[in-house]
Amino acid sequence: MELIVENQHKSFGDNHVIRGASQVFSQGEIYALPGRNGAGKTTLFDLIAGRKKQEQGDIRLQIDGTSRPLK
């Protein structure tokens, strides 16, 4: 299973918090998301969880070769 995050963008007014974030997260792996306060870490997780609306890009879950969008 993989969580695929592609080309995510998010801004609040003129403040561009996330620009082109892409990553593939594989099941069983451990990942770190370092960054200073206000860098967009929580916003990225909010996009993945569907708590904030995506402006651009795709977030999907791939299971056994079948990819489906997260909503």
OpenMM code with the backbone's topology and positions (N, CA, C; nanometers):
from openmm import Vec3, app, unit

residues = "MET GLU LEU ILE VAL GLU ASN GLN HIS LYS SER PHE GLY ASP ASN HIS VAL ILE ARG GLY ALA SER GLN VAL PHE SER GLN GLY GLU ILE TYR ALA LEU PRO GLY ARG ASN GLY ALA GLY LYS THR THR LEU PHE ASP LEU ILE ALA GLY ARG LYS LYS GLN GLU GLN GLY ASP ILE ARG LEU GLN ILE ASP GLY THR SER ARG PRO LEU LYS".split()
positions = [
    Vec3(0.0858, -0.1168, 0.0000),
    Vec3(0.0000, 0.0000, 0.0000),
    Vec3(0.0905, 0.1233, 0.0000),
    Vec3(0.0500, 0.2236, -0.0760),
    Vec3(0.1234, 0.3502, -0.0818),
    Vec3(0.0265, 0.4678, -0.0776),
    Vec3(0.0683, 0.5716, -0.0096),
    Vec3(-0.0017, 0.6996, -0.0121),
    Vec3(0.0780, 0.7886, -0.1055),
    Vec3(0.0162, 0.8355, -0.2112),
    Vec3(0.0846, 0.9146, -0.3128),
    Vec3(0.0343, 1.0581, -0.3070),
    Vec3(0.1256, 1.1500, -0.2813),
    Vec3(0.0960, 1.2928, -0.2760),
    Vec3(0.1712, 1.3559, -0.3934),
    Vec3(0.0985, 1.4206, -0.4833),
    Vec3(0.1601, 1.4784, -0.6023),
    Vec3(0.1244, 1.6247, -0.6197),
    Vec3(0.2255, 1.7067, -0.6340),
    Vec3(0.2132, 1.8462, -0.6758),
    Vec3(0.1099, 1.9252, -0.5963),
    Vec3(0.1187, 1.9156, -0.4641),
    Vec3(0.0244, 1.9875, -0.3782),
    Vec3(0.0648, 2.1339, -0.3640),
    Vec3(-0.0330, 2.2198, -0.3743),
    Vec3(-0.0153, 2.3640, -0.3557),
    Vec3(-0.1242, 2.4126, -0.2610),
    Vec3(-0.0877, 2.5007, -0.1703),
    Vec3(-0.1864, 2.5606, -0.0802),
    Vec3(-0.1377, 2.6984, -0.0407),
    Vec3(-0.2270, 2.7941, -0.0462),
    Vec3(-0.1940, 2.9300, -0.0031),
    Vec3(-0.3106, 2.9858, 0.0769),
    Vec3(-0.2762, 3.0812, 0.1601),
    Vec3(-0.3754, 3.1553, 0.2378),
    Vec3(-0.3538, 3.3010, 0.2021),
    Vec3(-0.4373, 3.3518, 0.1120),
    Vec3(-0.4161, 3.4868, 0.0600),
    Vec3(-0.2870, 3.4902, -0.0206),
    Vec3(-0.1998, 3.5838, 0.0102),
    Vec3(-0.0714, 3.5951, -0.0592),
    Vec3(0.0366, 3.5063, 0.0004),
    Vec3(0.0063, 3.4352, 0.1078),
    Vec3(0.1035, 3.3498, 0.1744),
    Vec3(0.0978, 3.2083, 0.1153),
    Vec3(0.1959, 3.1734, 0.0328),
    Vec3(0.2037, 3.0410, -0.0290),
    Vec3(0.2736, 2.9466, 0.0685),
    Vec3(0.1947, 2.8576, 0.1290),
    Vec3(0.2454, 2.7698, 0.2338),
    Vec3(0.3080, 2.6436, 0.1756),
    Vec3(0.2438, 2.5842, 0.0760),
    Vec3(0.2939, 2.4625, 0.0121),
    Vec3(0.3017, 2.4862, -0.1375),
    Vec3(0.4175, 2.4555, -0.1951),
    Vec3(0.4388, 2.4748, -0.3392),
    Vec3(0.4959, 2.3473, -0.4007),
    Vec3(0.4131, 2.2725, -0.4673),
    Vec3(0.4588, 2.1564, -0.5431),
    Vec3(0.5062, 2.0388, -0.4598),
    Vec3(0.4478, 2.0166, -0.3435),
    Vec3(0.4903, 1.9058, -0.2578),
    Vec3(0.4487, 1.7728, -0.3199),
    Vec3(0.5454, 1.6816, -0.3301),
    Vec3(0.5203, 1.5477, -0.3831),
    Vec3(0.6000, 1.4466, -0.3027),
    Vec3(0.5374, 1.3317, -0.2749),
    Vec3(0.6063, 1.2255, -0.2016),
    Vec3(0.5236, 1.0986, -0.2118),
    Vec3(0.5903, 0.9854, -0.2133),
    Vec3(0.5234, 0.8559, -0.2060),
    Vec3(0.5590, 0.7960, -0.0705),
    Vec3(0.4571, 0.7642, 0.0083),
    Vec3(0.4752, 0.7054, 0.1409),
    Vec3(0.4369, 0.5585, 0.1327),
    Vec3(0.5319, 0.4704, 0.1597),
    Vec3(0.5091, 0.3262, 0.1521),
    Vec3(0.4747, 0.2694, 0.2882),
    Vec3(0.3855, 0.1713, 0.2897),
    Vec3(0.3448, 0.1066, 0.4134),
    Vec3(0.4659, 0.0418, 0.4800),
    Vec3(0.4739, 0.0557, 0.6120),
    Vec3(0.5805, -0.0060, 0.6884),
    Vec3(0.7055, 0.0785, 0.7020),
    Vec3(0.7128, 0.1904, 0.6333),
    Vec3(0.8276, 0.2811, 0.6412),
    Vec3(0.7971, 0.3912, 0.7426),
    Vec3(0.9019, 0.4492, 0.7979),
    Vec3(0.8887, 0.5606, 0.8910),
    Vec3(0.9423, 0.6861, 0.8233),
    Vec3(0.8660, 0.7943, 0.8277),
    Vec3(0.9027, 0.9191, 0.7621),
    Vec3(0.9058, 1.0328, 0.8634),
    Vec3(0.9903, 1.1304, 0.8383),
    Vec3(0.9957, 1.2522, 0.9196),
    Vec3(0.9638, 1.3704, 0.8289),
    Vec3(0.8989, 1.4685, 0.8845),
    Vec3(0.8659, 1.5901, 0.8107),
    Vec3(0.9184, 1.7097, 0.8898),
    Vec3(1.0483, 1.7368, 0.8768),
    Vec3(1.1061, 1.8478, 0.9519),
    Vec3(1.0724, 1.9821, 0.8880),
    Vec3(1.0743, 2.0846, 0.9679),
    Vec3(1.0509, 2.2194, 0.9169),
    Vec3(1.0245, 2.3149, 1.0314),
    Vec3(1.0506, 2.4394, 1.0062),
    Vec3(1.0295, 2.5421, 1.1079),
    Vec3(0.8800, 2.5661, 1.1276),
    Vec3(0.8468, 2.6374, 1.2327),
    Vec3(0.7070, 2.6748, 1.2571),
    Vec3(0.6544, 2.7533, 1.1376),
    Vec3(0.5343, 2.7191, 1.0954),
    Vec3(0.4727, 2.7905, 0.9836),
    Vec3(0.5166, 2.7430, 0.8471),
    Vec3(0.5910, 2.6320, 0.8407),
    Vec3(0.6423, 2.5828, 0.7127),
    Vec3(0.5376, 2.5075, 0.6306),
    Vec3(0.4252, 2.4678, 0.6924),
    Vec3(0.3190, 2.3996, 0.6195),
    Vec3(0.3042, 2.2524, 0.6518),
    Vec3(0.3708, 2.2045, 0.7555),
    Vec3(0.3629, 2.0627, 0.7916),
    Vec3(0.2198, 2.0210, 0.8266),
    Vec3(0.1574, 2.0924, 0.9160),
    Vec3(0.0205, 2.0601, 0.9562),
    Vec3(-0.0761, 2.0798, 0.8397),
    Vec3(-0.0535, 2.1817, 0.7595),
    Vec3(-0.1387, 2.2049, 0.6428),
    Vec3(-0.1320, 2.0872, 0.5468),
    Vec3(-0.0123, 2.0316, 0.5257),
    Vec3(0.0004, 1.9142, 0.4393),
    Vec3(-0.0805, 1.7975, 0.4941),
    Vec3(-0.0709, 1.7726, 0.6242),
    Vec3(-0.1500, 1.6645, 0.6835),
    Vec3(-0.2993, 1.6940, 0.6757),
    Vec3(-0.3381, 1.8191, 0.6893),
    Vec3(-0.4799, 1.8559, 0.6741),
    Vec3(-0.5286, 1.8308, 0.5317),
    Vec3(-0.4447, 1.8540, 0.4319),
    Vec3(-0.4809, 1.8241, 0.2931),
    Vec3(-0.4991, 1.6739, 0.2744),
    Vec3(-0.4065, 1.5954, 0.3286),
    Vec3(-0.4145, 1.4499, 0.3161),
    Vec3(-0.5409, 1.3975, 0.3846),
    Vec3(-0.5731, 1.4519, 0.5012),
    Vec3(-0.6901, 1.4067, 0.5771),
    Vec3(-0.8217, 1.4623, 0.5222),
    Vec3(-0.8145, 1.5574, 0.4301),
    Vec3(-0.9356, 1.6152, 0.3735),
    Vec3(-0.9962, 1.7266, 0.4565),
    Vec3(-0.9231, 1.7762, 0.5549),
    Vec3(-0.9742, 1.8863, 0.6382),
    Vec3(-0.9568, 2.0221, 0.5726),
    Vec3(-0.8682, 2.0302, 0.4744),
    Vec3(-0.8503, 2.1518, 0.3951),
    Vec3(-0.8649, 2.1142, 0.2484),
    Vec3(-0.9149, 2.2065, 0.1699),
    Vec3(-0.9390, 2.1821, 0.0279),
    Vec3(-0.8092, 2.1974, -0.0518),
    Vec3(-0.7839, 2.1025, -0.1403),
    Vec3(-0.6678, 2.1091, -0.2283),
    Vec3(-0.6877, 2.2170, -0.3336),
    Vec3(-0.5809, 2.2883, -0.3654),
    Vec3(-0.5867, 2.3874, -0.4724),
    Vec3(-0.5376, 2.3274, -0.6038),
    Vec3(-0.4449, 2.2336, -0.5920),
    Vec3(-0.3852, 2.1733, -0.7107),
    Vec3(-0.3241, 2.0408, -0.6690),
    Vec3(-0.3107, 1.9494, -0.7615),
    Vec3(-0.2436, 1.8240, -0.7339),
    Vec3(-0.3396, 1.7107, -0.7041),
    Vec3(-0.2798, 1.5997, -0.6591),
    Vec3(-0.3549, 1.4769, -0.6409),
    Vec3(-0.3053, 1.4055, -0.5154),
    Vec3(-0.3967, 1.3480, -0.4408),
    Vec3(-0.3630, 1.2635, -0.3268),
    Vec3(-0.4432, 1.1360, -0.3441),
    Vec3(-0.3716, 1.0225, -0.3485),
    Vec3(-0.4421, 0.8970, -0.3702),
    Vec3(-0.3754, 0.7835, -0.2927),
    Vec3(-0.4501, 0.6782, -0.2750),
    Vec3(-0.4045, 0.5596, -0.2056),
    Vec3(-0.3954, 0.4482, -0.3084),
    Vec3(-0.2816, 0.3809, -0.3127),
    Vec3(-0.2631, 0.2709, -0.4068),
    Vec3(-0.2547, 0.1411, -0.3283),
    Vec3(-0.3469, 0.0496, -0.3588),
    Vec3(-0.3521, -0.0808, -0.2921),
    Vec3(-0.3520, -0.1885, -0.4005),
    Vec3(-0.2537, -0.2786, -0.3931),
    Vec3(-0.2425, -0.3899, -0.4885),
    Vec3(-0.2493, -0.3414, -0.6328),
    Vec3(-0.1817, -0.2328, -0.6638),
    Vec3(-0.1762, -0.1822, -0.8004),
    Vec3(-0.2966, -0.1008, -0.8427),
    Vec3(-0.3967, -0.0902, -0.7580),
    Vec3(-0.5160, -0.0126, -0.7884),
    Vec3(-0.5083, 0.1193, -0.7121),
    Vec3(-0.5174, 0.2282, -0.7866),
    Vec3(-0.5063, 0.3612, -0.7277),
    Vec3(-0.6437, 0.4246, -0.7173),
    Vec3(-0.6718, 0.4824, -0.5989),
    Vec3(-0.8004, 0.5514, -0.5819),
    Vec3(-0.7779, 0.6823, -0.5067),
    Vec3(-0.8465, 0.7871, -0.5480),
    Vec3(-0.8283, 0.9168, -0.4818),
    Vec3(-0.8804, 0.9146, -0.3385),
    Vec3(-0.8144, 0.9891, -0.2534),
    Vec3(-0.8639, 1.0095, -0.1171),
    Vec3(-0.9620, 1.1247, -0.1180),
    Vec3(-1.0681, 1.1137, -0.0442),
    Vec3(-1.1660, 1.2217, -0.0378),
    Vec3(-1.1944, 1.2565, 0.1040),
] * unit.nanometer
topology = app.Topology()
chain = topology.addChain("A")
for resn in residues:
    res = topology.addResidue(resn, chain)
    for name in ("N", "CA", "C"):
        topology.addAtom(name, app.Element.getBySymbol(name[0]), res)
